[in-house]
Amino acid sequence: MLNALTGFAACLRSYGLGVSTGEVLDCSRALAALPQLDAARFKAVVQGHFLKSHRDRDRFLRVYDLFFHGGAWDGGGDSPPGMEILDFPISEFNDPPPDILAGDTPDADTQALAQFMANDPQPFLSRIQALQTRAEAPSPLFRSNLSQLTSRLGMVMAVDRMASRLRLWFDDQGQALPPGVAARLERARQLAVREPVTENPALVRDGEDGSGDGDLARRSFANLSGPELIQVRALMAEWVRRLKDRAGRRYRVRRKGGLDLKKTLRRAARYQGVPLDLVFREQPPKRGRVTALCDVSGSVWSTARFMLQILHSLQDCFARVRSFVFVSDLAEVTDYFTDHDIDTAVSQALACPEINLAQRTDYGRVFHQLHREHAPALDRKTTLLILGDGRSNHYNPQAHVLESIRDKCRRIIWLTPEPTAQWSLGDCELPTYAAHCHEIRTLRNLEQLSRFVTELVL
Amino acid sequence: MSFASIEAVQKALETAGYMADGSTATLVFVALATGKPLLVEGPAGVGKTQLAKSVARCLERPLIRLQCYEGLDESKALYEWEYAKQLLYTQMVKENIQSITRGADSLAQAVDRISLHEDAFFSERFIQPRPLLQAILSPEPTVLLIDEVDKSDPEFEAFLLELLSDFTVTIPELGTRKPVTLPLVFLTSNNYRDMSDALKRRCIHLYMDYPDPGREAAIVEARVPGIRRRLLEQIIHAMGGIRNLELKKRPCISETIDWARALMALEIKELTPEAAGQTLGLVCKYKGDHDRVAQALDQLLDSPPC
């Protein structure tokens, strides 16, 4: 029995679930104390001792099934971080007709894909990596940020062509597409659309916000599906609550001021003039003010709504939050978020008369409006957050307006959903604006968002 | 009194009005047998506190409850010196003190003489035991419920570690107090924040989720005796549907029970959309939730269970 438990504990550990020796000991003692043992009770006791967080439940159950019941890996669900590439679905067909796999016009993508289908994933993986890490010098004639997208599109189309060829071939044989083949095609597609991890994961690792749902938190906001969006929102609500808690605790410690002599003496009267109870003055903590400026056009909007939601749910951690949204004109939306819940607020914000989604983004005009019409939103205590991709459709960037805004506020932080490599491409004005910002960071998933807001609050 | 088997635990809890599932009964049994604390986690209102109360009732042990909150410290959880009482006693025995110090040559000698008697002022007489010390010093075994431990500060959590591992308490003036009897400890948490690994390691972990419809029906039947079968089935079915909606706060078992009681009190025999709409305040605690459920009400009651 003890052997099985230690073996199981070792499996759990290698799967990223911490189990201590003490817990193994406790568990074996508890099992010995049970009068009769059946499968359900055994599982309940082992779960009670080894699984200490509800979030790890799915992972625990999977290892449990694998270890004690030899259950088959279904290939679905989340894998341990970094391991997802290695899940290579087992294919049932052994003799793929090479001409069917290669197709009529064999290009490099199709060839790599054919090898991937024939049990050799290496060329395909290195091709994907080459696509994702390629940085191009901007061409002086035609500036565009589409090259990364188009090259990946080619790969996805190759996968689709392969899928239809295989389906036709299997149809001719009079059989359906085997699930193994379908799973492998799906894996190839996932690899092709997978977002590259821009940061070095070994370098930046703050365990504090480790939510256990790493995969979801690292997925770009723009690529989330409907149910995932709800999941991310739930994760975010939980995280906001924890952050508020932490902020509250810090503020309380910081609030302690000097000795309040008057109150201490008054209390001392209870104990014959001996000052047993010391009373300290309270200092209200200094909280920052935040003005958020969000681009709501196109791809930025998916990130902007999360940003707005977080800022407004953390309102008591700041002295004041004001938020503006813009496409080509600026509109203040603070009131919507304070009066309504997030969904209503979002739809109302988009229905603002100033917001015309058909128009083109014009950053220069927006900065000008902010500077001229909403001057009270900026003062020396305010942090200005600008959320946008900086793509100003070749309008005048008017960087000098941003410079005079900078003189008015405490700091300017620019958040962009695009990775650094793409800033120099196309109509992106970020390099121009960079000179006037205190900080520019990439913000495209929950992990980055939570790290940023934590720094902002604490 | 202790239990002979897991079935006995389940049966005893049932007579106390608590429907425990297999894993809950098993872990309660293990906690009793090994003397380890049981950390119960789960959404609000699934019966975490009720579990501790029911166990105390069927073990016939007194229940000592410590409600945790932000700012809770040792003086409120463990013990406190009663300064006022000490001062009062000093006033009353002033003359005795004078008789002790009479004839002393110097101030130092007087202090020395008094120091021989300082035990009289730092004795258990002047200690006010708070829940944790009460549970440890109680001559009969108790059930100690540390409720909503996630609301307490991390410092308090660290302090609990010493207590939970060997149940000894050190009072600097008096020395270490050993437990007279080992209490059965329940900790409950709403996952408001994550507990430290050290605390979790010392506890047996039990996660309670919303019950399946069958168990929920049994619970309501036990708590609301005399409810009609048809109404009960409708309530359970509607509750299942409401929990699947995307709500700010999902209703839990206690809300099901309250709802059933209210419908009984109103003498409603059949759950129609009108009746449900009028009593929705018992189920939904936010206006947004209320509106959303009211909209979906026709659908929720549409396909009654057969």
Chai-1 contact restraints between the chains, C-beta under 6 A:
chainA,res_idxA,chainB,res_idxB,connection_type,confidence,min_distance_angstrom,max_distance_angstrom,comment,restraint_id
A,S20,B,R201,contact,1.0,0.0,6.0,A-B,restraint_1
A,R29,B,T34,contact,1.0,0.0,6.0,A-B,restraint_2
A,A30,B,V30,contact,1.0,0.0,6.0,A-B,restraint_3
A,A30,B,T34,contact,1.0,0.0,6.0,A-B,restraint_4
A,A33,B,A33,contact,1.0,0.0,6.0,A-B,restraint_5
A,A33,B,T34,contact,1.0,0.0,6.0,A-B,restraint_6
A,P35,B,S5,contact,1.0,0.0,6.0,A-B,restraint_7
A,A40,B,G22,contact,1.0,0.0,6.0,A-B,restraint_8
A,R41,B,T26,contact,1.0,0.0,6.0,A-B,restraint_9
A,A44,B,S23,contact,1.0,0.0,6.0,A-B,restraint_10
A,A44,B,T26,contact,1.0,0.0,6.0,A-B,restraint_11
A,V45,B,V30,contact,1.0,0.0,6.0,A-B,restraint_12
A,G48,B,L27,contact,1.0,0.0,6.0,A-B,restraint_13
A,G48,B,I204,contact,1.0,0.0,6.0,A-B,restraint_14
A,G48,B,H205,contact,1.0,0.0,6.0,A-B,restraint_15
A,G48,B,L206,contact,1.0,0.0,6.0,A-B,restraint_16
A,K52,B,K200,contact,1.0,0.0,6.0,A-B,restraint_17
A,K52,B,H205,contact,1.0,0.0,6.0,A-B,restraint_18
A,H54,B,Y207,contact,1.0,0.0,6.0,A-B,restraint_19
A,R242,B,R193,contact,1.0,0.0,6.0,A-B,restraint_20
A,D245,B,R193,contact,1.0,0.0,6.0,A-B,restraint_21
A,L276,B,Y83,contact,1.0,0.0,6.0,A-B,restraint_22
A,D341,B,G288,contact,1.0,0.0,6.0,A-B,restraint_23
